[in-house]
């Protein structure tokens, strides 16, 4: 799809739905299952309360993913998949706090599962995922966004951190990308 072409709303929703089941569902669902069979082990560090934190973290991570995927289809008029990117730079919703909420959401789901199941293997997997996400963001994604959106992306990038969320939502000033997209 060319950068100046616009995906239909139904195409964006369908593509986003398909990509959700191909990427995050595999990375945060199938792979953790294959690594652990989701068997319960003693709580990490002996802290049973960690399991409750894990449920909350996994649930929050899933909610983040669903919100961001819907936002890409509806506001960005595209998908999170690099082969069918958004037509608009998405800088609203959770993107006003952190540049990569989808990756943060996936990590939340995996770390949450590690806490629920008492799995050090999943903690190691989460650390490996973060390294891979970081390498992908630096090596491909940020460059691609700069090529596609130019100075609008650079302004956004200068105001919103890559991994650690802001405490207050970013509010663009005149001439900056609008949080409506």
N, C-alpha and C positions, 0 to 999 in steps of 0.2 A: 504494500500500500504506500503510495506516495505521501509525503509529509503534508501536501496541500489538499489531499483528498479527505473527505469526511465519511466516516463509517456511519451507517444507518443506526438508529437507536436499538433496533432489534438485533442487528449484527453485533453491536458492541456488547449487549447483554449476553447473547449466545456465546460469543468468543470469550468473554470474561468468565462465564459459567464453566465453559470447557477448560480454560486455562487453570481455573481454581482446582479442578479435579486432577489435572495433569501435574501441576507444580506443588502448591502448598499441601494438598491432601496427601501427596506422595511423601514429601519431605517431612511433614509434621504428623503424618498418620501412618502410612504403610511402613516406612523405614523404622520408626520407633517400635512399631509392632513386631517387625521382623527381628529387630535387635533384642527385644525383651519378651516377646509374646504377651506383653502387658501383665506379667506375673508380679504379684506383690512380694516385696523383700522387706527386711527390716528398714525402718525409717532412716533416712540419711542423718548422720550424726546423732541418731537415737531420738530425734525430735518428732514425735507423732504429730505435733501441730503443723509441721512442715507439709503434711499431706493436705491439710485444709488450705494452706497457702498455695499449694500446687494446684488444687482444684480452681481456686480463684484466679491464679495466674494463667492457667490453660484456658479458662472461660474468657478471661479478658483478652488473651491473645487471639482466640477465635473471633470474638466480637470485633476486634481491631481489623482482622483480615476481611471479614464480611463487609464492614463499613467501607474500607478502602477499595475493595473490589467493586462494590456498587458505585462508589464515587468515580472510579476510573471509567466505568461504562456510561454513567449518566452525565457527569460534569465534564469529563475529559473526552468523551465520545470516541473511545477506543478501549483497548485492553491493557493489562499489565504485561502481556507477552511482547517481547522485543519485535516479533514479526508483524504485529498489528498495534503499534503504539497509539497513544492518545493524540488527538488533533490539537488539544489545548493543554497547556502546562497546568497540572492540578496542584493548587496551592491553598485549598480550602480544607475544612474539617481538620482531621488529625495532622494533615500536612502543614498546618500553621504552627505546629509544635515541634515536629521532627521531620526530616526529609525522607526517612525510610521507614514509615510505620508498618508497612507490610512485613519487612524483614524482622522488625521488632516483634510483631505479632507472632510470626512463625517461631521465633526464639522463645517467646512467652509460652506458647503451646508445648514446645519440647521440654523446656526447663520445668514447666508445671507437671508434665508427665513424669519427669525424673523425680520430682518431689513426691508425687502421689505413689509411684511404684517403688520408691527407694532405690533408684537405679543410677549408679555412678557411670555406667556405660552411656546413658542418655545425657548426663552432664558433659561427658567427653564429646559426644556427638554434637551437642549444642555449641560447645567451644569451637569445634571443627566447622560447623555451619557458619558461625559468625566470621571465622577467618575467610571462608569461601565467599560469603556475602560481601565482606569488606573488599576482597580482591576484585570481585565482579563490579562493585560500585565504583571503585577507583579506576579499574582497567577498562571498563566499557561504559557503564551506565551514565556516569557524570559527563563523559566526553560526548556521548550520544545526545544527552539532554542539552548540552551547550550547542552542539551543531544544530539541533532542531529548534531550540527556543532562544538562543543567543543571549542578549543582555538581560532579558526577563529572567532567565534561569540564573544568571550570575548575581542579580540583585537578590533573588530568593535564596540562593546558596550563601550569600554573605550574611543573611539575616536568620537563617534557620539551620541549626546544627544537624549533622549527618546522623548521629546515633543517640545522643543524649537530649531528651525533650526540653524545650523551653518551659519555664513556669507559667508564662503568659503567652497567649496566642500572638503570633506575628500579625501586625496590622500594617499593610503596605501604605506608603504615602503616594501622593499624586505621581502618575507616570510609571508606577511599579505594578507588577502583576496583581490582579484583583483576587481576593480570597473567594470570590464567587465562582471560580473555576476549580 
